[in-house]
Amino acid sequence: MPAYEFVKSSYSGGNDGQECVEVARNVPGTVAVRDSKRAAGPVLVVKPTAWVAFRASLLLVR
């Protein structure tokens, strides 16, 4: 598995048990997403185009 460098989402709360998402974009052609509370848990890996489409769809939901 590549060495992903995860960064916590700016929308995530602090360390008070809130929902937290971390994203890694340091591997070319890949975006990795994980739950920060389960750092050793599963990692969702998608293409950058899929990540952009997903983020755009969230803006439509607001």
N, C-alpha and C positions, 0 to 999 in steps of 0.2 A: 504494500500500500504506500502511495506517495506520502511524503511528510507535509501534511496540510498545516498551514498556519492560520488557525481560526481566530476570528475577531468577533466579539459580541456585538449584536445589533444595537444600534443607537435607540431602538424602540424597546429594548429589553430593560427590565427593572434591575435594581441592585441585587445584592445577595440575600434578599429577604424572602426567597421561595417563589418569586413571581416567575412566569413563563419566560424563558430565555432562549434565544436562538443565536447560534454562532455560524458564521459563514467564512469559508476559505476560498480565496481566488488566486492563490500563489502558484497553482499548477496550471500551465497553459492549456487552454481548451476545456477547462473543468471548473465547475463551481461545486463545492462541497458544503453541506448543511448538516448541523447536528444540534441536539438539545444540550445546552451547557450543563444541565444537571446530570446528564448521562454521558460524560466525556468519553468513556470507554464503550459506550453503546453504539448503535448503528449510525452510519453516515450515509446520507442521501447525496448521490453524485449525479449532476446534470450538466448538459452543455450550456455554455453562456447564453445562447439564444433562447433556450428554454427558461433560464433564470430571468431574463429580461421580460419574456412574455408572462411569466408568473407574477413578477412584480407589477407589471402594467395591469394585470387583471385585478390585483388588490386595490389599485387606485379606483377602479370602476365600482367596487363594492362599497367604498366609503360613502 
